[in-house]
């Protein structure tokens, strides 16, 4: 059952939203100095590190309300014409506040570098007409096959190199192969976006060790290089894991759009991203083989062993 939000509510208001009075929405910690932790990517700065897709929602109205709840500032849009209009002839862009959001056009469904370049140029033309700051951005997806939807590393590098020369800020979807990620950066990508798991699979971060290696190699000698974990998120905990690994942000779509309650899930993703980021910056305790008592042993009443493992 989904949250009962009036479909006529304008984006950004949701005045009658039952989640409006939730502490997540009104938490005073949002105004504390620790929240001044912006994401800098492709020449722009954002307060939110969550990128959200616009596909697969039951309605454009539901998409609009979920985007608002997520707190995101960047939304991804597949720019092929058949994706921009629904069966009722409604334009997706009519439900996105192009003054509020930076639109990141993507080349979803492309299986060659040439197709990706053509779609990117189309996206730029559309966004230039809207005067949206995402006009010179593109999320490059060059897929290897229809079954796995994993990226073709050679096609991705080729498309990235061409589009960079065309003046695009390329955010490139990559596998979690650290070498492929580095080659994509070398081709000119403003950000590399390694997959946590296959698109839409909901499997989460399948290989955290590889994501950690991607982060290490991509940021080697370039610590502020932005790395966004993209694809495979199924639950809020997956977002927290990605952020705790050191990702600069997370891009997701299906986990919100296909949730039983997309608006509530959008809120969960927002909270998880902030929790994961805070956890990373706070510095977790080291993992130990043995337990470590929270209180000192001195003064304990009764017998204690003379040897305590781990000490």
Rosetta blueprint (number, residue, H / E / L):
1 X L
2 X L
3 X L
4 X L
5 X L
6 X L
7 X L
8 X L
9 X L
10 X L
11 X L
12 X L
13 X L
14 X L
15 X L
16 X L
17 X L
18 X L
19 X L
20 X L
21 X L
22 X L
23 X H
24 X H
25 X H
26 X H
27 X L
28 X H
29 X H
30 X H
31 X H
32 X L
33 X H
34 X H
35 X H
36 X L
37 X L
38 X L
39 X E
40 X E
41 X E
42 X L
43 X L
44 X E
45 X E
46 X E
47 X L
48 X L
49 X L
50 X E
51 X E
52 X E
53 X E
54 X L
55 X L
56 X L
57 X L
58 X L
59 X L
60 X H
61 X H
62 X H
63 X H
64 X H
65 X H
66 X H
67 X H
68 X H
69 X H
70 X H
71 X L
72 X L
73 X L
74 X E
75 X E
76 X E
77 X E
78 X E
79 X L
80 X L
81 X H
82 X H
83 X H
84 X H
85 X E
86 X L
87 X L
88 X L
89 X L
90 X L
91 X E
92 X H
93 X H
94 X H
95 X H
96 X L
97 X L
98 X L
99 X L
100 X L
101 X L
102 X E
103 X E
104 X E
105 X E
106 X E
107 X L
108 X L
109 X L
110 X L
111 X L
112 X L
113 X H
114 X H
115 X H
116 X H
117 X H
118 X H
119 X H
120 X H
121 X H
122 X H
123 X H
124 X H
125 X H
126 X H
127 X H
128 X H
129 X H
130 X H
131 X L
132 X L
133 X H
134 X H
135 X H
136 X H
137 X E
138 X E
139 X E
140 X E
141 X L
142 X L
143 X E
144 X L
145 X L
146 X L
147 X L
148 X L
149 X L
150 X L
151 X E
152 X L
153 X H
154 X H
155 X H
156 X H
157 X H
158 X H
159 X H
160 X H
161 X H
162 X H
163 X H
164 X H
165 X H
166 X L
167 X L
168 X L
169 X E
170 X E
171 X E
172 X E
173 X E
174 X E
175 X L
176 X L
177 X L
178 X H
179 X H
180 X H
181 X H
182 X H
183 X H
184 X H
185 X H
186 X H
187 X L
188 X L
189 X L
190 X L
191 X E
192 X E
193 X E
194 X E
195 X E
196 X L
197 X L
198 X L
199 X L
200 X L
201 X L
202 X L
203 X L
204 X L
205 X L
206 X L
207 X L
208 X H
209 X H
210 X H
211 X H
212 X H
213 X H
214 X H
215 X H
216 X H
217 X H
218 X H
219 X H
220 X L
221 X L
222 X L
223 X L
224 X L
225 X L
226 X L
227 X E
228 X E
229 X E
230 X E
231 X L
232 X L
233 X L
234 X L
235 X L
236 X H
237 X H
238 X H
239 X H
240 X H
241 X H
242 X H
243 X H
244 X H
245 X H
246 X L
247 X L
248 X L
249 X E
250 X E
251 X E
252 X E
253 X L
254 X H
255 X H
256 X H
257 X H
258 X L
259 X L
260 X L
261 X L
262 X H
263 X H
264 X H
265 X H
266 X H
267 X H
268 X H
269 X H
270 X H
271 X H
272 X H
273 X H
274 X H
275 X H
276 X H
277 X H
278 X H
279 X H
280 X H
281 X H
282 X H
283 X L
284 X L
285 X L
286 X L
287 X L
288 X L
289 X L
290 X L
291 X L
292 X L
293 X L
294 X L
295 X L
296 X L
297 X L
298 X L
299 X L
300 X L
301 X L
302 X L
303 X L
304 X L
305 X L
306 X L
307 X L
308 X L
309 X L
310 X L
311 X L
